[in-house]
Amino acid sequence: MTPFEKYGKLHVEGKNLVDANGNTVQLKGISTHNLNEYPQYVNEDAFIQFRDEYKVSIMRLAMYSGFADNHEGYADSNDEHRAKLEKLILDGAEICKKLGLYCMIDWHILLDYDPNMHTDMAIRFFKNICPKLIDNDNVIYEICNEPNMNLETKEEVTWDQIKNYANQVIPVIREIDDSKIIIVGTTIWSQGVDKAADAPLSYDNIMYTLHFYADTHRDKLRDVLKYARGKDLPVFVTEFGVGRADGDGDINEEESEKWINLLNEEKISHIIWNLSNKDETSSIISAKCDKISGFTDEDLSPCGLMMKNIMGR
């Protein structure tokens, strides 16, 4: 039985992600890296292995909105390249549908730190994508990955600024498809779920993003999560890592275990970063491996081996 056969179309009730019968569902999955840079991993054979061997139930497709890692994002590209990126997203969503996996489509803001910078392009993207995925009941939309700060002035994007963006993008999606879950990023690289809990959006079927990297984010951020959950905020960890927040450094197994135990206690869904062979700690594929499917344990990085353990619990 595939994950979708088991749970069907999901929705949000109170602070929980639930199935059609109101039973709490916890999804576990893998996020791609920048699809501009690592499109090759969006393939059926890899996704089958992730589902069957690694017990993954959701794949996250990271569509970078702005320039990153010497690659143009959707917003600063040309129409021809945007069409290729949209096709890659749609192909990935169809693979997930065929395999009974859930699929998160991630408008991945990062260096373009304020989602309002590219509101027009986000609206264009979702207007193009959503009509084609109305019948894909496995799809979840994530509309702003990590609102953060102006790295020159150190001025942080506020929750009010994020809400302003969300209040423009969510109605566009809802007008096309009124039933899919939409996930909204929070302040400080999606750590500010306390701010969201104090002033949530007024829509139904909304969840809020928490991101953590275990060697950087410890008890203080776990306390923020506990506060938000105490106020019944529906939280989805759409990205986490077992090393440092910059994606590198040493794996911290002890802090990772604390996080995973808390997420499992709270039945919070979580997705590990990232599906690539980039030479950094957070990549699940070894930098020495050029395969795009059929991975052995020797092809996985230490992060990838830990990922197998986490997903299989």
Beta strands, then each sheet from edge to edge (+ up, - down):
strand 1: 11-13
strand 2: 16-18
strand 3: 28-32
strand 4: 58-64
strand 5: 102-108
strand 6: 139-142
strand 7: 182-184
strand 8: 206-213
strand 9: 235-241
strand 10: 270-275
sheet 1: 1+ 2-
sheet 2: 3+ 4+ 5+ 6+ 7+ 8+ 9+ 10+ 3+
end
